[in-house]
Each structure stands twice: as C-alpha cells, then as structure tokens.
Amino acid sequence: MKSSYFLGAVAASGLVALGCAVGPNHKAPEVKGGETYRGDEKSAQANQKRAKGEKTPPTFADLPWWAVYRDPTLFSLVREATSKAYDLRIAFARVEVARQAHRAAIWSLWPTIGVNGGAGSAVGASSIPTFYPPAQLDGQFGIGASASWEPDVWGRLRRLTQVQLHRFEAEDEDRRGVYVALVGDVAESYFSLMSLDLQRSFAEQAVQTRRETLTVFEQRSSGGVGNDLEVSRAKASLRQAEASVLRVGLAATVTENTLAFLLARPPGPIARGTALDQLELPPDVPPGLPSTLLERRPDIRAAEKRLLAANATIGVEMADFFPRFELTGFLGVVSPDLSVADAVRGGVGLFHWTLPFLGGEKERADYDAAKATWEGATAFYERTAVNAFREVANALVTIQMLREQRVAVDGQVQALSDAQAHAMDRYRGGVANYLDVLTAQEQLLLAQLEVADLMGRQHTAVSRLYRALGGGWPLPDDDDKKDDAGDTKESVATKATGNQATASP
C-alpha cells in the first residue's frame, strides 16, 4: 500500500503544472477566546511570566492522563478500555474507510488502462431438421485495449483529492476525540463508583450506630425509664439507614455495569483501588491559553478539517462549469481466426462540456449547495470553538465552588459528629430528649453522604476540565504516526485489540 500511495503522490505533484485549481483557498474563521479563561487567574500570572521571558510550568492539558489519574487501579482500567473499547474500534474502522477513499481519489489522477476480449458464435442448419449433416459453427473472436485519462486542467481532481484528504483527517481527529472521551468516561465512572463506596461505608456506620442506639432505647424501655415511642422511632431510624445502604448499593451496581461496558466486558464487579477519601486530587496547575485550545481539542480540529473539505468541494463544483478534457482511446482486432486480423477498430475522444445555459442548471445547483455547505461548516466550527471555551470556564468555576463547598461541609460533618456524641451522652445522663439523639444521627448521615458525593464530584470536575482542555495527548500511536496521510498502518482489528491502542507512559 505504501508503494501505491507513493505513486499517487508523485502523480498528484506532477500534474499540478497542468493547470490551476479553481475555487477559493481556505481561510480559517477567526474565533477569539481572550487571553485567559473566565475564572482562571493562574494563566494570567503565567502569561506575565512568559512575557518577561521567564520559564513557566506545563499546563494541565499538557500532562499525560497517567500523571492526572494517579490511582494504579484506575490506570489499569483506562489501559484496558483504550485497548478494546467498542467506540474506539468503530472509530478506527471509520478512519480506515476515509483513508481508502482518499487513496482512491489519488489514483483518479492517473490514466486508466484496460484490456478486454470476447468470443461469439452462431449455429446454422438446413431448412429440414436433421442431425446429419451436422450443424455448422460460425465463430468470431475479438480482443482490444482501452485507455482513458482526464488531465486535471482546472484542478477538479486535485480539489476532490483534497476533499477526501480532509475528510480522512477529520475522521482521525474524531478518533482522537473518542480516545479522550473514553479516558474521561472511565475516570468519571470510577470516581462515581468510589464515591458510592464511601457513601455505603458511611451508611453502614450509621446502621451500626443506630442499632446500638436502639439497644439502649429498648433497655431503658424494659427498665421502665424509657417508653415504646422512643423504641419505635429508633427502629424507624434504623430502617432508614438500612434503606440508604441498599439504595447506594443499587447505584454502585449500576455504575459497575456502566464501567464494565466501557471496558468491553460483560456486566460484573469492578476492582477498587485507593479509597476516595485517601485519593489525592491532581496537581493544581494552570489550564493554559485559550488559543492553544483551538490547536488541541479534537472536536475543534475535526470541525476545521470538515470546513477545509467543504471549501475544497466548492472548487470541485466550480470546475464543472469548464470543459472537462477526457482523453480516451480504443484499439482492437476482430477475426474468426486470432492469427488473422480481419478488422482493426479504434477511436479517440477529446472532451465534453455541459454549457451552463444549456442543461447546466444541475452544475449550478451543485455549486450553490457546496457554498451553503461551507457556510454551515463555518458556523459549526465557530460553534464548536465557543462551546469549548464555555466547557472550560464551567469546569474551572465548578472546581473552585466545589472546593469551597467541601470546606464548609467538612466543618458541618465535624460539628454534627460532635453533636451526636454529646446528644447520646446527655441522653444517657437523662438531660437530653431521645429526639435530640435521632435528629443528630440523621443530620450526620446526610452530611456524610454529601461529603462523599462532593469528593466524587471534585475528582469528576477535574476530569471534565482535563477533557474540556483536550487532555490525554499525546495518543499512544503519536510516536509512530507517519507524515504522509497515506502511509500504511496496522489493520483496524490489530489497532483495536493490540498495543497500538494501549496507552502507556
């Protein structure tokens, strides 16, 4: 395949001199993202240092995913997902389809040569049906060769090759987007699972505490100090905690099944690593400049490639307004005996041209449609870029707000934990009412569940910022990526299941 692409590249470069390529040249729309993201002060400080010539640390998106997600178990899950995930295999297949379409477009620049042959016969007989004398066989044979070539005078074929090249590049960027999204989805599902584990741990602790409380209430009731109302309320509180354990357990099972699907596994249990309350957040580093986002995010890059393809399509349709030169020829012989040529036949064609004012409305309509497609692709590119800025800004403010909220709820948990202990001591001393104990226990459990949820959301918010910045680069195969878009790569199946799709630091 490498040799065919090499010959195609030679043809493409050699035929450029035959004529100019009609149609507009691409100019990327200007999308202004500002000097910093909204809610980001660190990048402003880094920009000042950069302007002074000082060295600045790498941005958050420059970190490889294994430096962001530092849990060994999560590392193993991400590697497994990127080696065999369904979406990634589908993306590889789409890239291969686009690659072959580009290859076919390159070969359209070359002459086409064909050889054909045939034989015919007719059976004759006398007017009286008989098997003797036998019927006579009249045979005729023919063989010929044909050749055709369209000189790319107006650049129609070159523009068509550009269209297929940019579509191939767009599919490749989509593949990158699937990779980045897959890493983020696995991480977020894992953090959700760890958060649910922590919530279940708190709920199980609450069950144990409320069982002990129920025992105390039952003992006081049997001793004539308490009453049945206290016991009933304690039982209800215990059942509420047990229901919380079941509810969280159900959510954890569903999350495990979701994560197993991302790993291309059947539904089943998922291994856990470091507990969420022991897992550190990734390093707090600046996200970088908004201008780099346009160069990094796969969806923005894919949108620009499709805009390039739409621009080249205008050139293809514009070239149809001009005469299309097609050099065709045929030469062959016809004879009942291949050793003697009774007839030699041949012909040559030069060009055809559909005049714009005589049947050319189809070409005009196709040209107008191509322009409309380009306008839509331009709007889509701008929309994709602005949406990327929005996602980064939302992720930044979410991280900041969750950090502040976590500080407040941590303080609430500590205060409620103390309140629960004090309420129980006062109840045993006959000073506090049983409602003080149950209320403190219920409030503590709710606050603990909120803390566990916040921990998971914090890690998820960091993961979403990393994804919004186009993090996860370089991809595992970037080191082996060829300069020529037509270079041979491994088969889709090999990439989807082998080391080529497996991330490693």
N, C-alpha and C positions, 0 to 999 in steps of 0.2 A: 504493500500500500504506500510505503514511503516513496518508491520509485514513481508511482502514478502521480502522486502529489507533486513530486519534483518536476516531472514533465509538464504537469498542468501549470505550475508556477512559471516555468520557462515560457510556455505558450502565452500566458497572461501578460508577462512582461514584454515578450517580443511583439505582441500585437498592439501594444499601446500606441506605437508610432503610426498605425494605420488611420487614426482619426481621433478627434477629441470626444470626450464623454459628455453628452448633453445632459442638462439637468443642474439643479442648484447644488453647490457644495455645502456641506454640513457646518452649521454654527450652533454650538450648544446654547440653549437659553440661559440667561443669567438668573441665578437664584441666590439671593442674598440671605445669609444666615446670621450676619452680625459677627462681631469679634469674639463673643462668648455666648454660651447658652444661658438662657434665663435661669436664675437660681444657682449659677456657678461662679464663685469668686476665685477659686483656685486657678482656673485657666487665665483669668485676668492677671494674677500675680505672675504666672508662668510666662505670659506674653511680655510683661515688663522685663523680666529677666532675659528672655530671648532677644528682645530689642536691644538690651545692653550687651549682648554677646555672651551672657552667662549660660552655663550648662543647665539644662532642665531635665528632670526625671522623665522616664517614659510615661505616656498617657495610659489610662486604664484600658482602653481598647487595644493598645499595643501588647498587653500581656497575653500570653497563650492561655487557653482555657484551663490547662492543668495547674497554672500558677494562681488562677482565680478560685477554682473549686479544689481546695487542697485536702479534702477528705479522701483517703485511699479507696474506700468503698465506692464513693461517687465517681472517682477516677476510673475504676474498673467498669462501672455501669455505662459511663459515657463511651469508653472504648468499645464495649460490646455493642452499643447502639449504633455507633458510626461504622461498624463493620458489617452489619447485616440488616439495618432498619429498612422497612418496606419503602418508605418515601424516598430514601436515598437511592435505592435500587431503581425505582421508577425514574428518578431524576437522571441517573446515569444513562438509562435507556433513551430518554428524550434527547440528551446531549448527543448520543451516537446517531440518532435519526437525523438531527440537524447537521452533524458532521458529514454524513454521507450525501445530504442534499447539497452542501457546499462543494463537495468533491465532484458531484455530477455537474454542477454549474461550471466548474473549472474546465471540465472536459468538453463542454459545449463550445469552447473556443477553438477546438481542434477540428481538422477535417474528418469527415466520416467516410470510410471506405467499406464497401460491401461486395460480396461475391454471391451470385445466385445461379441456380441451374434447374433444369426441368426436363421432363420427357412426356410425350403424349402418344397415343395410338388410337387407331380406328379399325374396326373389324368389318370386312366386306364379304358378301356371299352372293351366290346366283339367285335368280328370282324363284327357282324351285328349291324348296327346302330339302336339303340332303346333307349327309355327313361325308360325302365323297363327291368331288374333290374337296379337300379341307379348305376352310376359310383362310383368306389372305390377311396377314398382319401388316398394317401400314404404320411404321414408327417414325417419330421425329424427335430430335434431341436439340437442346439449346443450353448455352452457358454464357454468362456475361458478368461484367463487373460494373459497379457504380460508385461514384464519389460525389460528395457534396461538402460545401464549405461556405460559411457565412462570414465574410470579412467584417470585422466589428468597426465599421466606418464611423458610426455615430456613438459608439460606446454602449450600445444596448446590452450586449452580453457582459461587458465589464460591470455595468451597473447591476445586472442580475446576479453576477458573482458576488458583488458587494452586499446585496440584499441577503443572500444565503450565508455569507460570512458573518454578518452582524446578527442574524438570527441564531446562528450557531453560538456566537459569543454570548448572546442573551440567555440562551439555554444553559450555558456553562455558568453564568452568574446566578441563574436560578438554582442550579445545583449547589453553588456555594451558599445561597440563602437557605436551602433546605438543610445543609450541614449546620449552619449557625443556629437555625431554629431548633434543630434536633438536639443539639447540645443544651440549649436553653430549656427546652421542654423536659428533658431528662432531669436537669438540675432542679427545675421548679417542682416537678412531681416528687422528686426525692426530698426536697425541703418540706413540702406539704406532708409527706409521709412521716418525716421526723417530727414535725410539729404535732401531728396527730398522736404519735407515740408518747410525746411529752404530755399532751392533754390526757391521754389514757392513764399515764402514771399519776398525774395529779388526781384524776377521778378515782383511781384505785386507792390512793392515800385517803381521799375523802370517805370512801366506803369503809375503810378500816377505822377511821376516826369516829364515824357515826355509829358503827357497830359498838364501839366502846362506850359512846355516849348513851346508846340505847340500853346497854347493860347497866349503866349507872342509874338511869331512869327507872328501869324495871326493879332494881334492888331497892331504890327509895320507895317505889310504889308498894312493893311487898312488905316493906318495913313500916308502912303507914305514914311515911314522911311526904312522899310524892302522891301523884294521882294518875288515873288512867289517861287523862288528856295529855299529860306530858309524854307518856309512853306512845300513844297514838301519833302524836306529832313527830316524835323521834323516829318511829317506824316509817312514816311518810318521807321524812328527810333522807333516811337510809335508802329507800326505794328510788328516790330522785337521783341520788348519787350512782346507784347501780344502773339506772337507765342511761345516765351520762356515759358510763363505761361502755355500754352496748352501742350507744349512738356513735361514739368516737371509734369504736371497733369496726362498725359497719363502714364508716367513711374511710378508715385505713385500708380495709379490704378492697374497696372500690378503687382507691388510689394505687394499691399494689397491682391490680389488674390493668389499670391505665399505663403504669410504668412497664409492666411486662409486655404490653402491646408495642410500646416504643422500642423495646429490646427485641422485638420479633419473637417473643416467647408465648407459649400458651399461658392463660391465667395461672398465677401461682405466687408463692411467697417471695419477697424481695429481701436480700441481705441488708442489714443495717451496719453502719459504722459508728463513728463518734456521736455520742448523744448531742442533741441540738443545743442544750444549754452549756455544753462543753466545746462546741464548734465555734471557732473564731470567724468573724466577718472578714472578707477580703480586704486587702490594704486600701486605705482611703487615699486615692491618687486622683489628680485632675483628669477630666474626661477628654481634654484636648480641644482643638479649634473646630468650630462648625464647618470651616472649609474642608477639613480632612474627612468629614462625614460623607461628602459627595464622592470622594475617592474610595471610601472604604465600604460603605453599605452595599451589599449585593443587589438589593432591590432597586437602588438608585442607578447602579451601574447597568443592570439589566434594562431598566427603562430607557437609559441613554442609548444602549445598543439597539433597542427596538426603534428608537427615534432615528438613528442612523439608517436602519433598514427602510423605514418609511421614506426618508429623504432620498435614498437611492432608488426606491420604487418610482418616484416621480420621474427620475431620469430614464428609467425603463419605458414608462408610458410615453414620455416626450419623444423618445427615439422612434416610436411607431408612427409619428407624423411624417417621417422622412422615408425615402425609398429604402427597401431592405434588399441588399445585394446577396444573392444566394447562387454561388457557382455550383452547378450540378452537371453531371455527365454520366452517360451510359454507353458501354461498348460491349457487343456480344455477337455470337455466331449462332445460326440455326441450320441444322442439316440432319437428314436421315442417317448419315454416317459421320461420326465425330471426326473421322480422318479427313473429311472433305467439307469445307465451309461453303454452303450454297448461298448464304446471305449474311451480310455483316450489317448490323444495325447499331445506331448510336445517336447521341443528341447532346446538346449543351443548353443549359438555362442560365440566364444572367441575373435578373432581379424582378421583383414585383413591388407595386406601390399602390396602396389604397388612398385615393385622393381624399383630402379632408372634406371636400364639398360634394363628393360622390360616394356615399357609403361609409364615410369616415366618422360618423357620429359615435360609433362604438368606441373608437380610439379616444375621441374627445371625452366621452363619459368616463372611460377608464382613467384618463388623466385627471379629471376633476375629482374622481373618487380617491385617487392617490394623494392629491393635495389635502382632501378632507381627512384622510387617514393620518397624514403628517401633522395636521393641526391637532387632532385628537391625541396623537403620541406626544406632542409638545406639552399639552395640558396635563397629560398623565405623568410625564417626567417632573413637571413643576409640582404637581400634587404630591407625588412620592417624596420629593425632597423636603417640602414643607412639612409633610406628615412625619418625616424622620426627625426634624427639629422639635416637633411637638412631643414625640415619644421620649426623646432625650430629656427635654425640660420637665415632663411629667415624672420621669423616673428620678431625676435629681431632687425635685421637691418632695417626692414620696419618701425617698431615703431620709431626708432631713426631718420631715414631720414624724416619721416612724421612730427615728432616734429620740426625738423629744418626748413622744408619747410613751416610749418604752421606759424612759427615766421616771415618768410620772406613775406608770402602772407598777413598776418595780417598788416604788415607795408605798403604793397602795397595798401591795401584797404583804410587805413587811409590817405595815401598820395593822392590817387585818389578821395576820398571823399572831401578832402580839395580843390583839383584841380577843381572839378565840381562846388563847391560853388564859388571859385574865378572866374572861367570862366563865370559863369552866372552873377556875379556882374560886371565884366569887359564888358560883352556884353551889359548889361543894360546901362552902362556908355558910350557905344559907342567906347570902346577901343579894345575889342576882337572881332574876327570874329565868326559867327554862327557855323562854323566848330569846333572851339575850344570847344564850349558847347557840341555839339553832340558827338564829339570824347571822351571827358571826361566822358560823361554819358555811352557810350558804353564800355569803358575800365573799369569803375567802376562796371558795371553789371557783366562783365566777371570775374573780380577779386572776387566779392561777391559770384558768383556761385562756383568758385574754392575753396573759403574758406569753404562754406557749404559742398562741396564734400570732402574736406580734413578732416573736422570734422567727417563725417561719416566713412571715411577710417581709421581714427585714432582709433575709437571705434571698427571697424571691425578688424583691425590689432591686437588689444589687445585680442579680442575674438578668433582670429585664433591662437595666441600664447597660450592662455589657452587651446584650443582644441589640439594643437600640443603637449603640455605637458601632455596630458591625463587628463586635469582638469575635474571637475564635480564630483569627488569622495568625499565621498562615495555615492553610489547609494541609493535611498530610501529604498531598501529592504536589504541592507547590515547588518543592525542590527538584522534582523530576519533570516539571512542566516544560513542554517544548515551545520554542519561539514560533515555529510555524504552526498555524492552527490546524494544518492537515497532517501533522505527524501522527504516526500510528501509536495508539495507546492500547492497553490491555482491554480484553473484552468486558462487556458490561457485567457479566456474571462474575468474572475474576475480580473486578473492582468492588463489586457489591459484597463479596464474601471473603476477600483476601486482605492482605496487609495494606493494599493501596488505599483502602477506605478506613484503615485503622489509625487512629490518632496516637501519636507518641511524642514525648517531649524531645 
